[in-house]
Amino acid sequence: MAKLTLSVDDRVVSNAKRYAKQRGLSVSEIVETYLSAVADPLPAGPGRTPVLHSVRGVLRKADIGEYRRHLAAKYR
């Protein structure tokens, strides 16, 4: 694995570290995912955008009943 040195504003670094920690990731993982998405984009087509690809599977353990209750309360 290659090492990369970047110059980034201190505030951006601080926010990125907080964001990564909240999601159980490292800043390196986030940067690698982003660079991979822009350097090797997915083929065009429905549901094949880098953003959709990056969040694919995040709701695997979601409770559909809880989501329905949330929507019922929200649109009451």
Number of C-alpha atoms within 10 A of each C-alpha: 3 3 5 6 5 5 6 8 8 9 9 10 13 11 11 17 17 15 15 16 12 10 9 9 13 16 16 14 11 15 12 11 14 15 12 13 16 10 9 10 12 13 9 9 7 7 10 13 14 19 11 11 12 13 9 11 10 8 9 7 7 10 9 10 9 10 11 11 10 12 11 10 9 8 6 6
